[in-house]
Amino acid sequence: MKKLVLAIGLVGCCAAAYAQQAPTREQAAQALQNAMHREIQSMNNQQGFDGPAATNMARTLEVKSLENCKASGSQSVTCDVTTNADVKGNRRESVNRYEFYQQGGRWEARLPAS
């Protein structure tokens, strides 16, 4: 009986750890690039918006690290993400907080709800 209780506890523990799992740096970079491309598409019709420049910046986005990842729901995790990107010829590093969630078997990203 003790073994059964222990096994059930381990299954619950593993399920909780899986639900709070964070994306890898590569998965986070792809998710952020996808989110940026969606945003660029929605802004393309605005006067004065430089879509090609924004698209080039999205291509140069590099995720350096994901830290302080915490479950922000049953299917999402929020992390502090350090990124590098070329912006108008200058390499910039920044840290922002993003929410990652899985959809269709892949990681997606969005700004966390405030």
C-alpha positions in Angstrom: 0.0 0.0 0.0 2.8 2.4 0.9 4.4 1.8 -2.6 1.1 2.6 -4.3 0.8 5.9 -2.3 4.4 6.7 -3.1 3.8 6.0 -6.8 0.7 8.1 -7.0 2.6 11.0 -5.2 5.4 10.7 -7.7 3.0 10.8 -10.7 1.4 13.9 -9.2 4.7 15.5 -8.7 5.9 14.8 -12.2 2.6 16.0 -13.7 3.0 19.3 -11.8 6.6 19.7 -12.9 5.6 19.0 -16.5 2.8 21.6 -16.4 5.3 24.3 -15.1 8.0 23.4 -17.6 9.6 26.4 -19.4 10.6 26.5 -23.0 14.3 26.1 -24.0 16.2 29.2 -25.3 15.6 28.1 -28.9 11.9 27.5 -28.3 11.6 30.9 -26.6 13.3 32.7 -29.4 11.0 31.1 -32.0 7.9 31.9 -29.9 9.0 35.5 -29.5 9.8 35.8 -33.2 6.3 34.4 -34.0 4.8 36.9 -31.6 6.7 39.8 -33.1 5.7 38.8 -36.6 2.1 38.7 -35.6 2.4 42.2 -34.1 4.2 43.5 -37.2 1.4 42.1 -39.4 -1.2 43.9 -37.3 0.8 47.2 -37.5 1.6 47.1 -41.2 -1.4 49.3 -42.2 -0.4 52.1 -39.8 1.0 55.2 -41.5 4.7 55.7 -40.8 5.3 52.1 -39.7 8.5 50.6 -41.3 7.4 46.9 -41.7 10.6 45.7 -43.4 12.9 47.2 -40.7 10.7 45.7 -38.0 10.8 42.3 -39.8 14.6 42.4 -40.0 14.8 43.2 -36.3 12.6 40.1 -35.6 15.0 38.0 -37.6 18.0 39.0 -35.5 16.4 38.4 -32.1 18.5 36.1 -29.9 17.4 34.8 -26.5 20.4 34.8 -24.1 18.6 33.5 -21.0 15.3 32.7 -19.3 15.2 33.3 -15.6 12.7 33.4 -12.7 10.2 31.2 -14.6 7.0 30.7 -12.7 3.8 29.0 -13.6 1.2 31.7 -14.4 -1.7 29.3 -15.1 -2.3 25.6 -15.7 -0.8 25.8 -19.2 1.6 28.8 -19.1 4.8 30.0 -17.5 6.1 33.6 -17.1 9.8 34.3 -17.4 12.3 37.2 -17.4 13.9 36.9 -20.8 17.2 38.5 -21.8 17.4 39.2 -25.5 19.8 40.6 -28.0 18.6 42.3 -31.2 19.9 44.5 -33.9 18.0 47.7 -33.9 18.8 50.2 -36.7 22.4 48.7 -36.9 23.0 48.7 -33.1 23.0 45.6 -31.0 20.8 46.0 -28.0 20.3 43.8 -25.0 17.2 44.0 -22.9 15.3 42.1 -20.2 11.5 41.8 -20.4 8.9 39.6 -18.8 7.0 37.3 -21.2 4.3 34.7 -20.8 4.9 31.4 -22.7 2.1 28.9 -23.4 1.9 25.8 -25.5 -0.5 25.7 -28.5 -0.6 23.0 -31.1 2.5 21.3 -29.6 4.7 24.3 -29.8 5.6 27.3 -27.5 4.0 30.7 -28.1 4.6 34.0 -26.4 2.7 37.1 -25.3 3.1 39.9 -22.8 1.6 38.9 -19.5 -1.7 40.4 -18.6 -1.5 43.3 -16.2 
